[in-house]
Amino acid sequence: MAPTAEDRVQADNAAAVIEERLTTLVANPPAERTNPPDEARGWLDDLLGHGDTYRDATLAILAFPAAAGRITDIRLAPPSRRGVTQRVTKVCESLSIPCKKDAFQTLGKGNKRLDGLDRAAWRALLEWASAQATISEVRAAFEYFAEGMALLARPLPPMPELITRRLTFPTLATLFDRLLNRSSRGAHEQFILAALLSAQAEADGGLRVETKSLNASDASARTAADVQIWRRGTLEEAFEVSGNRWDTKIVQAAQTRERADLPRIHVIARAGITTGVDIIHALTDNGLAPDEDVSVLDIRHEIRSVTARLSRPSRKVALQTIYGYLKNRQPDDRLVTEYVNELHEAGLVEDDS
């Protein structure tokens, strides 16, 4: 059943309450946490303690009665709930609060009821908030949960406004060299390449690029490789990316190609002057067929090659995307701060001109 106008109003109100509370709580943390009802504290702490879709969904679902000012049966799935979790994602990303993308996109998808999901704390909380608690108690539970979410915020510098005309090839090549010279456990290599390919795909219009979180396995990330290029639902290219030597990735790449049934795959790593014979020897030395279609490309050369093909506006998009990847897909806040500092050092920031 399509959401009614009333459904959309309730969702908008819930989203607005979440945005207001998180923004306020991050800017001005309370001296003392709100005390939730004793019977709910354990469930709330359990749901706060796991960085999964249940955490984001809990904030969203409690916001419905909190915003409405009355008890509602949140065991029944609100028709416009995805609009709320989409807003939660945007707000959390802007405040550097770890979150999942649109929690209700997958959690309880297609279900008319939400009280049959796996997590025991979730089921108990929904039953309590719908049938046992007063609205004051539910509001206290929501506030406690929002405070807990706000405590997860990471104090990161914002992405600065860039000067498009200065995004020339020599300037960006220098910037990327400086980043690649820094230790990042492969983050710079993977995310710079992925962002450049994403900007290229956006300019093309028919392609989409995906990259997984740093150090997530392909299986857990549900991806074929570190970086993937899709065309209208079809996986077109896959890249295994590393800051180490290319031969440390070649077996994994061959296995990925076979597992995903791809015609070819690319290893992007430190390759220098690598010959075809070198690649054949690496394949056979590892018990693989010498005719495996595994490309080996040097990471710095490939980054420069994609950069050269981008317009300056597309290069700007790529730099913004790198910031998002460093912020949301790896845990080291130092890399975000260093990246923003490098943008300033390169003279690319509007306020510095």
C-alpha positions in Angstrom: 0.0 0.0 0.0 1.4 3.4 -1.0 2.0 5.9 1.8 -0.8 8.4 2.4 -0.3 12.1 2.9 -0.6 11.5 6.6 2.1 8.8 6.5 4.5 11.2 4.8 3.8 14.0 7.3 4.5 11.6 10.2 7.8 10.5 8.5 8.8 14.1 7.9 8.2 15.0 11.5 10.1 12.0 12.8 13.1 12.8 10.5 13.0 16.4 11.5 13.2 15.5 15.2 16.1 13.2 14.5 18.0 15.8 12.6 17.4 18.5 15.3 18.4 16.3 18.2 21.5 14.8 16.6 22.7 18.2 15.4 22.1 19.8 18.8 23.6 17.0 20.8 26.8 16.8 18.7 27.3 20.6 19.0 26.3 20.8 22.7 26.6 17.4 24.5 24.6 17.3 27.7 26.4 17.3 31.0 24.5 14.2 32.0 22.7 11.5 30.0 18.9 11.2 30.1 17.8 8.3 32.3 15.6 6.0 30.3 13.1 3.7 32.0 14.9 0.8 33.8 13.1 -1.9 31.8 14.2 -0.4 28.5 17.8 0.5 29.3 19.2 -3.0 28.6 17.5 -3.2 25.2 18.6 0.3 24.3 22.2 -0.3 25.3 22.2 -3.6 23.3 21.0 -1.8 20.2 23.4 1.1 20.6 26.3 -1.3 21.1 26.2 -2.8 17.6 27.1 -0.8 14.5 24.5 -2.4 12.3 21.2 -1.5 10.7 19.3 -2.2 13.9 21.0 0.8 15.5 19.9 3.3 12.9 16.4 1.7 12.6 15.9 2.0 16.4 16.5 5.8 16.3 14.1 6.0 13.3 11.3 3.9 14.8 11.4 5.6 18.2 11.2 9.0 16.5 7.7 8.3 15.2 5.9 8.4 18.6 8.4 10.9 20.0 7.6 13.3 17.2 3.9 12.6 17.3 3.6 13.1 21.0 1.5 10.0 21.5 1.9 6.2 21.6 1.8 4.6 18.2 2.1 0.9 17.4 5.6 0.8 16.0 5.4 -3.0 15.8 3.5 -2.2 12.5 5.9 -1.1 9.8 5.3 2.7 9.0 4.8 3.0 5.3 7.2 5.9 5.0 9.9 4.5 7.2 12.6 4.4 4.5 12.3 8.2 4.1 13.3 8.5 7.7 16.3 6.1 7.6 17.5 7.9 4.4 17.4 11.1 6.3 19.2 9.5 9.2 22.0 8.4 6.8 22.4 12.0 5.5 22.4 13.5 9.0 24.8 11.0 10.4 27.2 11.4 7.5 27.2 15.2 7.8 27.9 14.9 11.6 30.5 12.1 11.1 28.4 9.6 13.0 29.0 6.0 11.8 25.9 4.6 10.2 24.5 2.2 7.6 23.0 3.4 4.4 19.2 3.5 4.6 18.7 0.9 7.3 15.1 0.1 6.3 16.2 -0.7 2.8 17.0 -4.2 3.9 15.8 -4.5 7.5 12.3 -5.8 7.6 12.0 -5.3 3.8 8.5 -6.2 2.6 7.3 -7.0 6.2 4.1 -5.5 7.4 5.3 -6.0 11.0 8.6 -5.2 12.5 8.3 -7.3 15.7 9.3 -10.5 14.1 12.9 -9.6 13.3 15.8 -11.5 14.7 17.2 -9.2 17.4 15.6 -10.0 20.7 16.3 -6.5 22.1 14.6 -5.0 19.1 11.5 -7.1 19.5 11.3 -6.4 23.2 11.7 -2.7 22.8 9.0 -2.4 20.1 6.6 -4.4 22.3 7.3 -2.2 25.3 7.1 1.1 23.4 3.9 0.1 21.6 1.9 -1.6 24.4 3.4 -0.9 27.9 5.2 2.5 28.0 3.8 6.0 28.4 4.7 8.6 25.8 7.0 10.3 28.4 8.9 7.0 28.8 9.2 6.6 25.0 10.4 10.1 24.6 13.0 9.5 27.3 14.1 6.3 25.5 14.4 8.2 22.2 16.4 11.0 23.9 18.8 8.5 25.5 19.3 6.7 22.2 19.9 9.9 20.3 22.4 11.0 23.0 24.2 7.6 22.5 24.3 8.1 18.8 25.7 11.6 19.1 28.5 10.3 21.3 29.7 8.3 18.3 30.4 11.5 16.3 34.0 11.8 15.1 35.4 15.4 15.2 36.5 15.6 11.6 37.2 18.7 9.4 34.6 19.3 6.8 35.3 18.9 3.1 36.4 22.4 1.9 35.1 24.2 -1.1 37.5 23.7 -4.0 38.6 26.0 -6.8 37.7 24.2 -10.0 40.1 26.1 -12.3 43.1 25.0 -10.2 42.4 21.3 -10.6 45.0 20.9 -13.3 46.8 17.6 -14.1 50.2 18.6 -12.6 48.5 19.9 -9.4 46.5 16.7 -8.9 49.4 14.4 -9.9 51.4 16.1 -7.2 48.6 15.9 -4.6 48.1 12.2 -5.3 51.8 11.5 -5.1 52.0 13.1 -1.7 49.0 11.0 -0.5 50.4 7.8 -2.0 53.7 8.5 -0.2 51.9 8.4 3.1 51.1 5.2 5.0 47.4 4.4 4.7 47.2 0.6 4.7 46.0 0.8 1.1 43.2 3.3 1.8 44.7 6.0 -0.5 45.4 3.6 -3.3 41.9 2.0 -3.3 39.8 5.2 -2.7 41.7 7.5 -5.0 41.3 5.1 -7.9 37.7 4.3 -7.0 36.8 8.0 -6.8 38.4 8.8 -10.1 36.7 5.9 -11.8 33.4 7.0 -10.2 33.8 10.5 -11.5 34.6 9.1 -15.0 31.5 6.9 -14.8 29.3 9.8 -13.7 30.5 11.8 -16.7 29.8 8.8 -19.0 26.2 8.5 -17.6 25.8 4.7 -18.2 28.2 3.4 -15.6 28.3 3.0 -11.9 31.3 2.4 -9.7 31.3 0.6 -6.3 34.0 0.2 -3.7 34.0 -1.7 -0.5 35.1 -0.6 3.0 38.8 -0.9 3.6 39.9 -4.4 4.6 36.3 -5.8 4.3 36.4 -9.2 2.6 34.8 -9.4 -0.8 32.3 -11.9 0.7 31.3 -9.8 3.6 31.0 -6.7 1.4 29.1 -8.7 -1.2 31.4 -7.5 -3.9 33.5 -9.3 -6.4 36.6 -7.1 -5.9 37.9 -3.9 -4.2 36.5 -1.7 -7.0 33.8 -2.6 -9.5 32.3 -1.0 -12.6 28.7 -1.8 -13.4 26.7 -1.0 -16.6 23.0 -1.2 -16.2 23.1 -4.1 -13.6 25.9 -6.0 -15.3 29.4 -6.2 -13.7 31.7 -4.9 -16.5 35.1 -4.5 -14.8 36.6 -5.6 -11.5 39.8 -4.3 -9.8 41.9 -5.7 -7.0 43.8 -2.7 -5.6 46.8 -2.7 -3.2 49.5 -0.4 -1.9 51.9 -3.4 -2.0 53.6 -5.2 -4.9 51.4 -6.5 -7.6 52.4 -10.1 -7.1 50.8 -10.2 -3.6 47.4 -9.8 -5.3 47.6 -12.0 -8.3 46.3 -15.2 -6.8 43.4 -13.4 -5.1 42.6 -11.7 -8.4 42.5 -15.0 -10.3 40.3 -16.5 -7.7 38.0 -13.5 -7.8 37.7 -13.7 -11.6 36.8 -17.4 -11.4 34.4 -17.0 -8.5 32.5 -14.1 -10.1 32.7 -15.7 -13.6 34.3 -12.6 -15.1 36.1 -12.6 -18.5 39.0 -10.6 -17.1 40.2 -8.8 -14.0 42.7 -6.1 -13.1 45.4 -5.9 -10.4 46.3 -2.3 -9.7 49.3 -2.1 -7.4 53.0 -1.2 -7.3 54.0 -2.7 -10.6 56.8 -0.4 -12.0 58.2 -2.0 -15.1 56.4 -5.3 -15.1 56.6 -7.4 -18.3 54.1 -9.9 -19.6 56.7 -12.6 -18.9 56.8 -11.5 -15.2 53.0 -12.0 -15.0 53.1 -15.4 -16.6 55.9 -16.5 -14.2 53.9 -15.2 -11.2 50.8 -17.1 -12.4 52.6 -20.4 -13.0 54.6 -20.1 -9.8 51.4 -20.0 -7.9 49.9 -23.0 -9.8 47.7 -20.9 -12.1 47.3 -21.2 -15.8 49.6 -18.9 -17.8 46.7 -17.7 -19.9 44.7 -16.3 -17.0 43.3 -12.9 -18.2 44.7 -10.9 -15.3 45.9 -7.4 -16.1 48.7 -5.8 -14.0 48.8 -2.0 -13.9 50.9 0.3 -11.8 48.8 2.2 -9.3 50.4 5.6 -9.8 50.3 5.3 -13.6 46.7 4.2 -13.6 45.7 7.1 -11.2 47.4 9.5 -13.5 45.9 8.0 -16.6 42.3 8.4 -15.3 43.0 11.9 -13.9 44.3 13.0 -17.3 41.0 11.9 -19.0 38.8 13.8 -16.5 37.6 17.4 -17.0 38.3 19.8 -14.1 34.7 19.7 -12.9 34.9 15.8 -12.8 38.2 16.0 -11.0 36.4 18.1 -8.4 33.8 15.5 -8.0 36.5 12.9 -7.6 38.2 14.9 -4.8 34.9 15.2 -3.0 34.3 11.5 -3.3 37.7 10.7 -1.9 36.8 12.6 1.2 33.6 10.7 1.6 35.4 7.3 1.2 38.1 8.2 3.7 35.4 9.4 6.2 32.9 6.6 5.9 34.8 3.5 4.6 37.9 3.3 6.8 38.4 3.9 10.6 41.5 6.1 10.8 40.4 9.7 11.3 44.0 10.8 10.8 43.6 10.1 7.1 40.7 12.5 6.8 42.5 15.3 8.6 45.6 14.8 6.5 43.6 14.7 3.3 42.0 18.1 4.0 45.4 19.5 5.0 46.9 18.4 1.7 44.1 20.1 -0.2 44.9 23.3 1.6 48.7 22.8 1.0 48.0 22.3 -2.7 46.2 25.7 -2.9 43.0 24.1 -4.0 40.7 25.6 -1.3 38.4 28.6 -1.9 38.9 30.3 1.4 42.7 30.2 1.1 42.9 32.2 -2.1 
